[in-house]
Every structure is written in C-alpha cells, then in structure tokens.
Amino acid sequence: MYKEWQIAFTNIPRLSRYTLGAKIDLLFCEALEGILLAAYSPREQKLPHIQRASAKFDALKFFLQLAWEMKLLDHKKYQSIATPLISVGKILGGWMTSLKTKASGMPEASETLV
C-alpha cells in the first residue's frame, strides 16, 4: 500500500507533490507509526495509539480522494491505494472494539457463545 503510494507520489506534478502529496505522505507515515506503537504497547496503552492511527487513516483516505478528484492520481492508481486502506480501517475498528469491550469487562460475542 505504501509502496504503491511512493510510485504514485513521484508522478504527481511538482507543485502538488510538495503540498498535497507531502501531506498524504506524512499521514501515511504517522498512521503506520501509530499501528506499530499499538502493536508493541502493553494492552492498557494500545487504545490511544489505535484511535490516533484510525483518525490518521481517515484523514489519509480523505486527502487521497481529494488528490484523485484533482486528477493527480488516475483511477487505477487511486483504487490500488484506497482499497487496502478500507480493509485496514475495518481491522483498526475491530481492534478498537475488542479493546473497549475487554476494558469494560463485557464479554465479546465469541465468548458468550461458549
């Protein structure tokens, strides 16, 4: 996903590359960093990192769509970058829900079926 972005980044016109393109690149790095921090944090410290990463991914999706609407990315390149972002967002949402459920002490759906 980030590799796809780096290829597309080099093909964005210079003026947009150092404005909108740089913003997208920064959001990508910050979102990935948030996931990395969450993965290596103790359980009680994971939620804030995941929430921050999720917000960064939402902003990233918005700015990528803006770049596509401005014709800075062609449809095929936009789709190859945006589609995995949707999956990552769903995974982060599930991770947040799981942590919130365990923090509140309520059993998860899979635990209630046992």
C-alpha positions as CSV (number, residue, x, y, z in Angstrom):
1,M,0.0,0.0,0.0
2,Y,2.7,2.5,0.9
3,K,4.9,1.2,-1.9
4,E,2.0,2.0,-4.3
5,W,1.8,5.5,-2.9
6,Q,5.5,6.1,-3.3
7,I,5.3,5.2,-7.0
8,A,2.3,7.4,-7.5
9,F,4.0,10.2,-5.5
10,T,6.8,10.6,-7.9
11,N,4.4,11.0,-10.8
12,I,2.4,13.9,-9.2
13,P,3.1,17.3,-10.6
14,R,5.8,19.1,-8.7
15,L,3.6,21.9,-7.1
16,S,1.1,19.4,-5.8
17,R,3.8,16.9,-4.8
18,Y,5.2,19.2,-2.2
19,T,1.8,20.3,-0.9
20,L,-0.9,17.8,-1.0
21,G,1.4,14.9,-1.8
22,A,3.6,15.7,1.2
23,K,0.5,15.8,3.4
24,I,-0.6,12.4,2.2
25,D,2.9,11.0,2.7
26,L,3.1,12.4,6.3
27,L,-0.3,10.9,7.1
28,F,0.8,7.5,5.8
29,C,3.9,7.5,8.0
30,E,2.0,8.7,11.1
31,A,-0.8,6.1,10.6
32,L,1.7,3.3,10.2
33,E,3.7,4.6,13.2
34,G,0.5,4.5,15.3
35,I,-0.1,0.9,14.3
36,L,3.5,0.0,15.1
37,L,3.3,1.7,18.5
38,A,0.0,0.0,19.3
39,A,1.3,-3.4,18.3
40,Y,4.2,-3.1,20.8
41,S,2.4,-1.4,23.6
42,P,1.0,-3.1,26.7
43,R,-2.7,-3.8,26.4
44,E,-3.8,-0.9,28.6
45,Q,-1.8,1.6,26.4
46,K,-3.0,0.3,23.0
47,L,-6.3,2.1,22.6
48,P,-5.0,5.7,22.3
49,H,-2.5,4.6,19.6
50,I,-5.1,2.7,17.7
51,Q,-7.6,5.7,17.9
52,R,-4.9,8.0,16.6
53,A,-3.9,5.7,13.8
54,S,-7.6,5.3,12.8
55,A,-8.0,9.1,12.7
56,K,-4.9,9.4,10.6
57,F,-6.2,6.7,8.2
58,D,-9.5,8.5,7.9
59,A,-7.7,11.8,7.1
60,L,-5.4,9.9,4.6
61,K,-8.5,8.5,2.8
62,F,-9.9,12.0,2.5
63,F,-6.8,13.6,1.1
64,L,-6.2,10.7,-1.3
65,Q,-9.7,11.2,-2.6
66,L,-9.0,14.9,-3.0
67,A,-5.9,14.1,-5.0
68,W,-7.9,11.8,-7.2
69,E,-10.6,14.4,-7.7
70,M,-7.9,16.9,-8.7
71,K,-6.7,14.4,-11.3
72,L,-3.4,14.0,-9.5
73,L,-3.9,10.2,-9.4
74,D,-5.5,8.2,-12.1
75,H,-8.4,5.9,-11.2
76,K,-6.4,2.7,-11.3
77,K,-3.7,4.1,-9.0
78,Y,-6.2,5.6,-6.6
79,Q,-8.1,2.3,-6.4
80,S,-4.9,0.3,-5.8
81,I,-4.0,2.6,-2.8
82,A,-7.5,3.3,-1.4
83,T,-8.9,-0.3,-1.4
84,P,-6.3,-1.6,1.1
85,L,-6.9,1.4,3.3
86,I,-10.6,0.4,3.7
87,S,-9.5,-3.0,4.9
88,V,-7.0,-1.5,7.3
89,G,-9.8,0.8,8.7
90,K,-12.0,-2.2,9.3
91,I,-9.3,-4.0,11.1
92,L,-8.5,-1.0,13.3
93,G,-12.2,-0.6,14.1
94,G,-12.4,-4.2,15.2
95,W,-9.2,-3.8,17.2
96,M,-10.7,-0.8,19.0
97,T,-14.0,-2.5,19.7
98,S,-12.1,-5.5,21.1
99,L,-10.0,-3.4,23.4
100,K,-13.0,-1.3,24.5
101,T,-15.1,-4.4,25.2
102,K,-12.3,-6.0,27.2
103,A,-11.7,-2.8,29.1
104,S,-15.3,-2.5,30.1
105,G,-15.3,-6.1,31.3
106,M,-18.2,-7.2,29.0
107,P,-17.7,-10.5,27.2
108,E,-17.2,-10.4,23.5
109,A,-19.7,-12.1,21.2
110,S,-17.4,-15.1,20.7
111,E,-17.1,-15.5,24.4
112,T,-20.8,-15.6,25.0
113,L,-21.4,-18.5,22.6
114,V,-19.1,-20.8,24.6
